[in-house]
């Protein structure tokens, strides 16, 4: 643990670099483009037998 006392600033610079790169990559994402692409995707066909049980209310 003695090396940590001497080189704490290097670890701080590495963590700062990771944090800055993460912010840059998140800024490149566009949720509007994702939603536009998602409209072309067809939903997974489900069988009626596999649905959740129906709530049968008494009449």
Secondary structure, DSSP 8 states (H G I E B T S, - for coil): -HHHHHSHHHHHHHHHHHHHHHHHHHHH--HHHHHHHHTTS------GGGS--------
